């Protein structure tokens, strides 16, 4: 079998499997439903699929600067909902948008199936150094660049200072201290939990990332999955104690009950990405002034290592007839004037210049009691550990997390055993799709 034949087989099998499961995975493009003018100088039209609210203003500003360009901004769903719709459009060969918002973990799965345009043909490689290392690494696949970072999610500790002060508990700086703080908070007030967790693939992999784990190794279609490495063991040893001792609330994230817990002080911390402030300001307004931001707890005192959690960028699906105009919008939104528009709306940027600017670093957050929170968040972006890789079928892997590793929260299964089950099922799926996985 030639290399070319093997690549074709991989793409064909991957697409067939993904289609049967309704997942966003692989394949080439089709005709876009937009107009065909390919540069803003001569006008044109774009269809953009995205869920981020701030893009509404970015689109309006772009159109003001380019009056001959017509843009239709469509919310085709968030995350997996949009990926399924995008995959279906690609498979049908029609209705494919010119631009799509895609989270970093999902980029490899679309890129390896040639469903996204390689942006190096438009000079995206010249943007090297423009974005912080975590997002920039995430949008590359092999020699190609398939997404321009729109935001980033370097992790930090968001905590309710009023709760810690009331119960006389020190804010933790290490994970050992975090465990002790969890015990102290719950002992002082049994209604208070340091955090809630019912199983989340993104949170778990980010924790492993920060601990130095590299369970995924990807070289083309050759993939290794190993959740027995040292970094994974650090995470499971700590988190299993939290689960066994009942120190984590069983409230699921992003529910009404979760927001209420963050507001009334029964959920005392969030270890999450830097995109969280806007969500707290809008969803937990009643606790304004109570919350603060601190560096992410460290596995060893004196270290300064973080990981990314979440974040997304903009891609050009393969097959669009408007790629040049689409790329012009991508640059505007991710590295041009659109960045400030998004910052003003509460987004956390991926652009180094903005992360280092005095205006950005000096912003005082009323919600955080006047704290200059961006100083901590920007430092976290600079401290993201290198070397992390996602699976080329991460969308699928994340979809089965709660049926595998997530069982540790609802049964006698340990977190480590759950991760091994996740590993086994991910390996089986990858091999079914034509990858070589062990």
C-alpha positions in Angstrom: 0.0 0.0 0.0 1.5 3.4 -1.0 1.6 6.3 1.5 -1.0 8.2 -0.6 -3.3 5.2 -0.7 -3.0 4.8 3.1 -3.8 8.5 3.6 -6.9 8.2 1.4 -8.0 5.0 3.3 -7.5 6.8 6.6 -9.6 9.7 5.5 -12.4 7.5 4.0 -12.7 5.2 7.0 -12.5 8.1 9.5 -15.3 9.9 7.6 -17.5 6.8 7.5 -17.1 6.2 11.2 -17.7 9.8 12.1 -20.8 10.0 10.0 -22.3 6.9 11.6 -21.9 8.4 15.0 -23.0 11.9 14.1 -19.6 13.4 15.1 -17.6 16.2 13.7 -14.6 14.5 12.2 -13.2 14.3 8.7 -13.5 14.8 4.9 -12.9 17.4 2.3 -15.1 20.4 1.6 -17.9 21.3 -0.7 -19.4 24.4 -2.2 -20.1 27.3 0.2 -23.5 28.9 0.3 -21.9 32.4 0.1 -21.0 34.6 -2.8 -17.8 34.0 -4.7 -15.9 37.3 -4.7 -12.6 36.6 -3.1 -11.3 39.9 -1.9 -12.8 42.8 0.0 -11.5 45.3 -2.5 -14.2 44.1 -4.9 -16.8 43.3 -2.3 -18.2 39.9 -1.5 -20.1 38.0 1.1 -19.2 35.7 3.9 -21.2 33.2 6.1 -19.6 32.9 9.6 -20.6 30.2 12.1 -19.7 31.2 15.6 -21.2 31.4 19.1 -19.2 34.1 20.7 -21.4 37.2 21.3 -18.5 39.7 20.9 -18.2 38.7 17.3 -21.4 40.6 16.6 -19.6 43.8 17.2 -16.5 42.6 15.3 -18.6 41.8 12.3 -20.3 45.2 12.4 -17.0 47.1 12.6 -15.5 45.0 9.8 -18.5 45.8 7.6 -18.2 49.5 8.4 -14.6 49.4 7.2 -15.6 47.2 4.2 -19.0 48.5 3.0 -19.0 46.3 0.0 -18.8 43.1 2.1 -21.9 41.4 3.4 -21.6 39.1 6.3 -24.1 36.7 7.7 -23.2 35.7 11.3 -24.9 32.4 12.3 -25.0 30.7 15.7 -25.2 27.1 14.5 -24.8 25.8 18.1 -22.0 25.7 20.7 -19.1 23.3 20.5 -20.2 19.8 19.6 -23.6 21.0 18.3 -21.9 23.2 15.7 -19.3 20.6 14.9 -22.0 18.1 14.1 -23.7 20.7 11.9 -20.4 21.5 10.2 -19.6 17.9 9.6 -23.0 17.3 8.1 -22.6 20.3 5.8 -19.2 19.1 4.6 -20.6 15.6 4.0 -23.5 17.0 2.0 -21.2 19.3 0.0 -23.4 22.3 0.5 -24.1 25.0 3.0 -20.5 25.0 4.3 -19.7 28.3 6.0 -16.8 30.4 4.9 -15.5 30.8 8.5 -16.2 28.6 11.6 -15.3 29.1 15.2 -13.5 25.9 16.4 -12.1 25.1 19.9 -8.5 24.2 20.0 -9.0 20.6 21.1 -11.2 20.0 18.0 -8.8 21.5 15.4 -6.7 18.4 14.9 -9.8 16.3 14.2 -11.0 18.5 11.4 -7.5 19.3 10.1 -6.3 15.7 9.7 -9.4 15.0 7.6 -8.6 17.9 5.3 -11.8 19.6 6.3 -10.0 22.9 7.0 -8.0 25.2 4.7 -4.3 25.4 5.5 -3.8 29.1 6.3 -0.1 29.1 5.4 -1.1 29.8 1.8 -2.3 33.2 3.0 0.8 33.9 5.0 -0.4 32.8 8.4 3.1 31.5 9.2 4.2 35.2 9.3 2.0 35.6 12.4 4.5 33.4 14.4 5.1 35.3 17.6 1.9 37.2 17.5 0.0 34.8 19.8 0.9 33.2 23.1 2.5 29.8 22.9 -0.4 27.6 24.1 -3.0 28.7 21.5 -0.4 29.0 18.7 0.8 25.5 19.2 -2.8 24.2 19.3 -3.7 25.6 15.8 -0.9 23.8 14.0 -1.1 20.3 12.6 2.1 19.0 11.0 3.4 21.7 8.7 0.0 23.5 8.4 -1.8 26.2 10.3 -5.6 25.6 10.4 -7.0 28.2 12.8 -6.1 31.6 14.0 -6.4 32.0 17.8 -9.2 34.2 19.0 -8.8 33.8 22.7 -7.0 31.7 25.2 -7.6 30.0 28.5 -4.5 30.0 30.7 -5.7 28.7 34.1 -5.9 30.5 37.4 -7.5 30.1 40.8 -10.7 32.1 41.0 -11.8 32.2 44.7 -14.5 33.7 46.9 -12.3 35.8 49.3 -15.3 36.6 51.5 -15.8 32.8 52.2 -12.1 32.2 52.9 -12.0 35.2 55.2 -15.2 34.2 57.1 -14.0 30.7 57.7 -10.4 31.7 58.4 -8.8 29.5 55.7 -5.6 30.5 53.8 -5.8 30.7 50.0 -3.8 27.8 48.7 -0.7 28.2 46.5 0.0 24.4 46.0 -2.2 21.5 45.4 -1.3 20.0 48.8 -2.5 23.2 50.3 -5.6 23.1 48.1 -6.5 19.7 49.6 -6.0 21.0 53.1 -8.1 24.1 52.3 -10.9 21.9 50.9 -10.9 20.0 54.2 -10.8 23.1 56.3 -13.6 24.9 54.5 -15.9 21.9 54.6 -15.2 21.2 58.3 -15.8 24.8 59.2 -19.1 25.0 57.3 -20.4 21.7 55.9 -22.5 23.6 53.3 -19.3 24.9 51.7 -17.2 23.0 49.1 -14.0 24.2 47.6 -15.3 23.2 44.2 -17.8 21.1 42.3 -16.9 18.4 39.8 -19.0 15.7 38.2 -16.5 14.8 35.5 -15.3 17.0 32.8 -12.8 15.9 30.1 -11.4 19.4 29.5 -10.8 20.0 33.2 -9.2 16.6 33.7 -6.8 16.9 30.7 -5.8 20.4 31.7 -5.0 19.3 35.2 -2.9 16.5 33.7 -1.2 19.0 31.4 -0.2 21.2 34.2 1.1 18.3 36.2 3.5 17.5 33.4 1.6 14.6 31.9 1.6 14.0 28.1 -0.8 11.1 27.7 -1.3 11.8 24.0 1.5 11.5 21.5 0.6 12.1 17.9 2.8 11.7 14.8 0.5 11.8 11.7 -1.8 8.8 11.9 0.4 7.1 14.6 -1.1 7.8 18.0 -0.1 6.7 21.5 -2.5 7.1 24.5 -1.0 6.4 28.0 -2.7 7.5 31.2 -0.2 5.8 33.4 2.5 8.6 33.1 3.8 10.5 36.1 1.8 13.6 35.4 -1.5 11.7 35.3 -0.6 9.9 38.5 -0.1 13.2 40.3 -3.5 14.4 39.2 -5.4 11.1 40.0 -3.7 10.7 43.4 -4.8 14.2 44.5 -8.3 14.2 42.9 -9.1 10.7 44.2 -8.6 11.9 47.8 -11.0 14.8 47.0 -13.6 12.4 45.7 -13.1 9.8 48.5 -13.4 12.4 51.3 -16.5 14.0 49.8 -14.8 17.4 49.3 -16.3 18.1 45.9 -19.8 19.2 45.3 -21.9 17.0 43.0 -23.4 20.1 41.3 -22.8 20.0 37.5 -21.1 23.0 36.0 -23.0 25.7 34.1 -26.3 24.8 35.6 -28.6 27.2 37.5 -27.7 25.4 40.8 -24.0 25.9 40.0 -24.4 29.6 39.4 -26.3 29.9 42.7 -23.5 28.1 44.5 -21.0 30.5 43.2 -23.2 33.4 44.2 -24.1 32.3 47.7 -20.7 31.1 48.8 -21.3 27.3 48.9 -18.8 26.9 46.0 -15.6 28.6 47.0 -13.2 28.3 44.0 -12.9 27.7 40.3 -9.7 26.5 38.8 -10.5 27.4 35.2 -9.4 29.4 32.1 -8.8 33.1 31.9 -12.1 33.6 30.0 -14.0 33.2 33.3 -14.3 36.8 34.5 -17.0 37.8 32.0 -19.0 34.7 33.0 -18.8 35.6 36.7 -19.7 39.2 36.0 -22.8 38.2 34.1 -23.8 35.0 35.8 -22.8 35.7 39.4 -23.5 39.4 39.7 -24.7 39.1 43.3 -21.2 38.2 44.5 -19.5 41.2 42.9 -16.6 42.3 45.2 -16.3 38.9 46.9 -14.2 37.1 44.3 -10.5 37.4 43.6 -8.0 35.8 41.2 -4.8 34.0 42.3 -2.2 31.9 40.4 -3.1 28.3 39.7 -2.0 26.1 42.6 1.4 24.4 41.8 2.4 20.8 42.2 5.7 21.9 43.8 6.1 25.1 45.9 8.0 27.8 44.0 7.1 26.6 40.5 5.1 28.6 38.0 3.6 26.2 35.6 0.1 26.4 34.1 -2.0 24.9 31.3 -4.7 26.0 28.9 -8.3 25.3 29.6 -10.7 26.1 26.7 -10.2 28.7 24.1 -11.1 28.8 20.4 -10.1 30.4 17.1 -11.4 30.9 13.6 -10.9 28.5 10.7 -11.8 28.4 7.0 -13.6 25.2 6.1 -12.2 23.5 3.0 -14.2 24.2 -0.2 -15.2 27.8 0.4 -15.1 30.0 -2.7 -14.3 33.0 -0.5 -11.1 31.9 1.1 -9.1 35.2 0.5 -11.9 37.4 1.9 -12.4 34.9 4.8 -8.8 35.1 5.7 -8.9 38.9 5.7 -11.7 38.7 8.2 -9.7 36.1 10.3 -6.7 38.4 10.5 -8.9 41.4 11.4 -10.8 39.5 14.2 -7.8 37.7 15.7 -4.7 40.0 15.1 -6.2 43.3 14.0 -8.6 45.9 15.2 -11.2 43.2 16.1 -9.0 42.1 19.0 -9.7 45.3 21.0 -13.4 45.1 20.3 -13.4 41.6 21.8 -11.3 42.7 24.8 -13.7 45.5 25.5 -16.5 42.9 25.6 -14.6 40.9 28.2 -12.7 38.4 26.1 -9.2 37.3 27.1 -6.9 37.7 24.2 -4.3 35.4 22.7 -2.2 38.2 21.2 1.1 38.8 23.0 1.1 42.5 22.4 -2.2 42.9 24.2 -1.3 40.6 27.0 1.8 42.7 27.6 0.2 46.2 27.2 0.0 48.5 30.2 -3.7 49.3 29.5 -4.6 45.6 29.6 -2.4 44.8 32.7 -3.5 47.9 34.5 -7.2 47.3 34.2 -8.9 47.3 37.6 -11.8 44.9 37.9 -14.7 46.2 40.1 -16.0 42.6 40.3 -12.7 41.5 41.9 -12.6 44.3 44.4 -10.5 46.6 42.2 -7.9 43.9 41.6 -5.7 44.1 38.5 -6.6 40.5 37.7 -5.1 40.6 34.2 -1.6 40.7 35.7 -2.1 37.2 37.1 -3.9 35.9 34.0 -1.3 37.3 31.6 1.5 35.7 33.6 -0.4 32.4 33.5 -0.5 32.6 29.7 3.3 33.0 29.7 3.7 30.0 32.0 1.8 27.4 30.0 3.7 24.1 29.9 5.0 23.1 26.5 4.6 19.8 24.7 0.9 19.1 25.1 -1.0 17.4 22.2 -4.6 16.6 21.6 -5.9 13.5 19.8 -6.8 13.7 16.1 -10.2 12.4 17.3 -10.5 14.4 20.6 -14.1 15.4 19.9 -15.1 11.8 20.1 -12.8 11.0 23.0 -14.3 13.9 25.1 -17.8 12.7 24.2 -17.2 9.4 26.1 -15.5 10.8 29.1 -18.4 10.6 31.4 -19.2 7.1 30.5 -15.6 6.1 31.4 -13.5 8.3 33.6 -16.6 10.1 34.8 -17.9 6.9 36.5 -15.4 7.7 39.3 -17.9 10.3 40.5 -20.9 8.1 40.6 -19.6 4.6 41.4 -16.9 2.6 43.1 -14.7 3.0 40.0 -11.5 4.8 40.8 -10.5 7.8 38.7 -7.3 6.0 37.6 -9.3 3.0 36.5 -11.8 5.3 34.8 -9.0 7.0 32.8 -7.7 3.6 31.8 -11.2 2.7 30.5 -11.2 6.0 28.6 -7.8 5.1 27.2 -9.0 1.6 26.1 -12.1 2.9 24.4 -10.3 5.8 22.7 -7.7 3.4 21.4 -10.4 1.1 20.0 -12.2 4.0 18.3 -9.0 5.4 16.8 -8.0 2.0 15.3 -11.5 1.6 13.9 -11.1 5.0 12.2 -7.9 3.9 10.4 -5.3 5.4 12.8 -2.6 3.3 14.3 -3.2 3.6 18.0 -1.6 1.9 21.0 
